[in-house]
Amino acid sequence: MSWLFVILAFLLASVKTSKPKYQKVSVIIPAFNEENTVAKVVEVIKNVSCVDEVIVVNDGSTDNTAEEAKNAGATVITHEVNKGKGEALYTGYKNAECDIIAFIDADIHNLTSKKVEAMIKPILLGKAEITKTKFARESGRVTELTAKPLLNFFFPEISFEQPLSGQFAARKDVLKKINFEKDYGVDVGIVIDADVLGISIMEVDIGAIEHDMSPLEDLHLMANEVVRTIMNRANKYGRVTMIDDIGYYIRMSIVGLSLVMLGLFTIFFVKFIPLAVGVIATVVGLIIAVYYIIKVIVQSIIMYRKTPRGNLIKSFVKIHFPLIISLLILILMISTFLGAASFQNGVISIEPNSRNLIIFTDNSSDDTISVRGPYTVDTAIENESNVIRMPADAMMTLGIKVNDTIVVNGESYLINSTRDFERDILRLPIEVKNHFDVDDGLIIQNSRLIGIFEGSAVYHNIASGNVSAIEKYIISSSKGGSWGYEIIVDNSTITSSYGIFLENQSYSVVCDGTYVGSITLNNTTIENQNFTYGNHLIQFRFNNLNSSSIKQFDTDYFVNINFNEIY
């Protein structure tokens, strides 16, 4: 076994003593008529310990640039004619034998080894694949007036202080993915390509730099080439589409979402605007929003396919930011409404605050959607100790109407409507308030109304021609099967209503106070019934609504048909 320990010790020792692979560094210096500064730049770079190779690309110079560079110890590659900065960089890159390449201008007067090392070390240490420099200098007009505005418009995720710094370094294998422009657009082209392709790029501060000032005509040429490069890249990577088509689609999506929010706000909080207006605005806005959001998604996918390895998240967030915010607001609004929703007795009640959206899920009511409440409790009007004044919305919730009678704690109270200027006031006699344990000023949401009046008996008046009827039921929040029924007297329908019949219970039918028969729910079925009273034929037709209801019929009698008095 001793040999096994020897092998393990050898492997551990080899792991500890192994060194990271040595990475060669080349520095490319593009030069055009820079005989006064190129030698100094070469000398500084050759004194940097991590640099293995210095290449000066003499780009068609007509002075002694090539001789000065050779005398300083650089490898010189000459273009017979001036081809532009981008071509010079590309020539140097293709001829460099290294792992890392740094590009440094030949006209820097105060270059130091520390500045060069600052460019290269982040790549050597694996912190970035490309580094670009920023520095203090007197000029920068093309950067501030041309490059930055266009980049901010088409590539808003690129936020470097100096996108046109001119000095940068990169891994050679990364540069294979970059399209080198032939002219002054090479700097911004590398920055854009690196960003879109997801290549990690770091901006390094190297302090102050002293450059030769470019004449105005050169700046004009540089600005043209920078603009052309940015626009070409914007078109290539779909950013023109992002700003143009997607921008329009985003704006229209926001219009749709705004309409949805306006409609919902109107439904719940603006009482003087009809419900139909809010619903129409919501539906129209939803259609517009969905249509254009789909457009945004489709165009975004097309953009992504143009840059399959792309780094588009920052741009997408910035370009889509207004749409994202609108969606978040709508989601929060909807979540608030859903959080205030309750389901009870076949009714979905959404009550966020000042108005309540009521959606009937069964077909037992004439209304399928409305806005109701909340209601404020107040004292009964003087001389109305036996009257409950109730808003129309509250009556709809309790299934009652004006002139109906409700029995609370054994006392009967006539139902009346609120006064015109008291739309949501629920006026209760003091005995009713004491029984329900509610005080003046209490706000009652629509969904709580059933719970407060639960157990109260209601005498609901029905009139049709020369025949009237009283339907009697108990307000109940318990769930049960709801049945619809139709009463036909002498071949004329006098009412269609609905409510809960309990299984195996008999429900009396009364005419002018006289018992004439009963209705029974047997094995979840109610048979149609025919009764005679005097010369009158009374027919009951039933159908199972398969839903719940707040109306649970009283077994004493559930309907009293009156031929003598019209209500």
WOLIN-V359723 format. One record per residue. N is the residue number from 1. RES is the residue in one small letter. OMEGA is omega in whole degrees, -180 to 180 (none if undefined). Layout:
n->(N/N)
res->(RES/RES)
omega->(OMEGA/OMEGA)
//
This chain:
n->(1/2/3/4/5/6/7/8/9/10/11/12/13/14/15/16/17/18/19/20/21/22/23/24/25/26/27/28/29/30/31/32/33/34/35/36/37/38/39/40/41/42/43/44/45/46/47/48/49/50/51/52/53/54/55/56/57/58/59/60/61/62/63/64/65/66/67/68/69/70/71/72/73/74/75/76/77/78/79/80/81/82/83/84/85/86/87/88/89/90/91/92/93/94/95/96/97/98/99/100/101/102/103/104/105/106/107/108/109/110/111/112/113/114/115/116/117/118/119/120/121/122/123/124/125/126/127/128/129/130/131/132/133/134/135/136/137/138/139/140/141/142/143/144/145/146/147/148/149/150/151/152/153/154/155/156/157/158/159/160/161/162/163/164/165/166/167/168/169/170/171/172/173/174/175/176/177/178/179/180/181/182/183/184/185/186/187/188/189/190/191/192/193/194/195/196/197/198/199/200/201/202/203/204/205/206/207/208/209/210/211/212/213/214/215/216/217/218/219/220/221/222/223/224/225/226/227/228/229/230/231/232/233/234/235/236/237/238/239/240/241/242/243/244/245/246/247/248/249/250/251/252/253/254/255/256/257/258/259/260/261/262/263/264/265/266/267/268/269/270/271/272/273/274/275/276/277/278/279/280/281/282/283/284/285/286/287/288/289/290/291/292/293/294/295/296/297/298/299/300/301/302/303/304/305/306/307/308/309/310/311/312/313/314/315/316/317/318/319/320/321/322/323/324/325/326/327/328/329/330/331/332/333/334/335/336/337/338/339/340/341/342/343/344/345/346/347/348/349/350/351/352/353/354/355/356/357/358/359/360/361/362/363/364/365/366/367/368/369/370/371/372/373/374/375/376/377/378/379/380/381/382/383/384/385/386/387/388/389/390/391/392/393/394/395/396/397/398/399/400/401/402/403/404/405/406/407/408/409/410/411/412/413/414/415/416/417/418/419/420/421/422/423/424/425/426/427/428/429/430/431/432/433/434/435/436/437/438/439/440/441/442/443/444/445/446/447/448/449/450/451/452/453/454/455/456/457/458/459/460/461/462/463/464/465/466/467/468/469/470/471/472/473/474/475/476/477/478/479/480/481/482/483/484/485/486/487/488/489/490/491/492/493/494/495/496/497/498/499/500/501/502/503/504/505/506/507/508/509/510/511/512/513/514/515/516/517/518/519/520/521/522/523/524/525/526/527/528/529/530/531/532/533/534/535/536/537/538/539/540/541/542/543/544/545/546/547/548/549/550/551/552/553/554/555/556/557/558/559/560/561/562/563/564/565/566/567)
res->(m/s/w/l/f/v/i/l/a/f/l/l/a/s/v/k/t/s/k/p/k/y/q/k/v/s/v/i/i/p/a/f/n/e/e/n/t/v/a/k/v/v/e/v/i/k/n/v/s/c/v/d/e/v/i/v/v/n/d/g/s/t/d/n/t/a/e/e/a/k/n/a/g/a/t/v/i/t/h/e/v/n/k/g/k/g/e/a/l/y/t/g/y/k/n/a/e/c/d/i/i/a/f/i/d/a/d/i/h/n/l/t/s/k/k/v/e/a/m/i/k/p/i/l/l/g/k/a/e/i/t/k/t/k/f/a/r/e/s/g/r/v/t/e/l/t/a/k/p/l/l/n/f/f/f/p/e/i/s/f/e/q/p/l/s/g/q/f/a/a/r/k/d/v/l/k/k/i/n/f/e/k/d/y/g/v/d/v/g/i/v/i/d/a/d/v/l/g/i/s/i/m/e/v/d/i/g/a/i/e/h/d/m/s/p/l/e/d/l/h/l/m/a/n/e/v/v/r/t/i/m/n/r/a/n/k/y/g/r/v/t/m/i/d/d/i/g/y/y/i/r/m/s/i/v/g/l/s/l/v/m/l/g/l/f/t/i/f/f/v/k/f/i/p/l/a/v/g/v/i/a/t/v/v/g/l/i/i/a/v/y/y/i/i/k/v/i/v/q/s/i/i/m/y/r/k/t/p/r/g/n/l/i/k/s/f/v/k/i/h/f/p/l/i/i/s/l/l/i/l/i/l/m/i/s/t/f/l/g/a/a/s/f/q/n/g/v/i/s/i/e/p/n/s/r/n/l/i/i/f/t/d/n/s/s/d/d/t/i/s/v/r/g/p/y/t/v/d/t/a/i/e/n/e/s/n/v/i/r/m/p/a/d/a/m/m/t/l/g/i/k/v/n/d/t/i/v/v/n/g/e/s/y/l/i/n/s/t/r/d/f/e/r/d/i/l/r/l/p/i/e/v/k/n/h/f/d/v/d/d/g/l/i/i/q/n/s/r/l/i/g/i/f/e/g/s/a/v/y/h/n/i/a/s/g/n/v/s/a/i/e/k/y/i/i/s/s/s/k/g/g/s/w/g/y/e/i/i/v/d/n/s/t/i/t/s/s/y/g/i/f/l/e/n/q/s/y/s/v/v/c/d/g/t/y/v/g/s/i/t/l/n/n/t/t/i/e/n/q/n/f/t/y/g/n/h/l/i/q/f/r/f/n/n/l/n/s/s/s/i/k/q/f/d/t/d/y/f/v/n/i/n/f/n/e/i/y)
omega->(-177/-180/179/178/179/-180/179/179/179/180/179/179/-179/178/-178/-174/-179/-179/176/-178/-179/-179/179/-178/174/175/179/180/175/-176/174/-179/180/-176/-177/-174/-171/-178/179/179/179/-178/179/-177/-179/178/177/-171/-175/-178/-179/-172/176/-179/174/177/-180/-170/176/-179/177/177/-175/-179/-177/-179/180/-180/179/-179/179/176/-180/169/-175/173/-172/166/-179/177/179/-177/-180/-176/-178/178/179/178/-179/178/179/180/-178/-177/-179/176/-172/175/-177/180/173/179/-176/180/-176/-175/180/-176/-173/178/177/177/-179/179/179/180/180/178/-168/-172/179/179/177/-178/178/180/-180/175/176/171/172/-173/165/-176/177/178/-176/-176/-178/-176/179/179/-173/-174/-175/-172/-175/179/-179/178/180/-179/-174/-178/-172/179/179/-174/179/178/-177/-180/-180/-174/179/179/178/180/-178/171/-175/-180/177/-178/177/-179/-173/175/-178/172/-175/-171/-178/176/-176/-177/-178/177/179/-180/-179/-180/-179/-179/-176/-178/177/178/-178/-178/-176/175/-175/178/-179/177/-176/178/177/180/165/178/179/176/-175/-180/177/178/177/178/-180/-180/178/-177/177/179/-180/-179/-179/-180/178/179/179/178/-179/-175/173/-178/175/176/-180/-176/-174/-176/-177/178/178/-180/179/179/180/176/180/176/179/179/178/177/178/-179/178/179/179/179/179/-179/-171/-168/-178/-169/-176/176/-178/179/-176/179/179/180/180/179/-180/-178/180/179/179/179/180/-177/-179/-179/-175/174/175/177/179/-179/-179/180/178/177/177/178/-178/180/177/178/-172/177/-166/175/-172/-171/-179/179/-180/-180/-178/-179/-176/-173/179/179/180/180/179/178/180/179/180/179/178/179/-179/180/176/179/180/178/179/-177/174/-180/-178/175/176/-177/170/-178/179/-170/-178/-179/-168/177/-175/178/-178/180/179/-179/175/-179/-177/-180/177/-178/177/179/178/176/-172/172/-6/-173/179/-179/176/-178/178/178/180/-179/176/-178/178/-179/171/176/-170/176/-180/179/180/177/180/-179/-178/177/-178/-180/176/-179/170/179/177/-178/180/179/176/-180/-178/180/179/179/176/-180/177/175/-173/-176/180/-169/-174/179/177/-177/-176/172/-174/179/179/179/180/-179/-180/-180/176/-178/176/180/179/177/-179/175/-175/-177/179/-174/-178/180/-180/-177/-177/180/179/178/-180/173/-174/-175/178/179/178/179/-179/-178/174/179/173/176/-177/178/178/176/-175/176/179/-178/177/-179/-179/178/172/178/179/177/-180/180/179/176/176/180/179/178/168/-176/-177/177/-175/171/179/-176/178/175/179/-178/-173/171/-174/174/-178/178/-178/179/180/180/-178/177/-178/174/-180/177/177/-179/172/179/173/-175/174/177/174/176/-174/179/-174/173/-177/-177/175/178/-174/170/-177/-179/-180/-180/179/-179/175/-175/176/-171/-179/-179/177/165/-179/175/178/-179/-174/179/-174/-175/180/180/none)
//
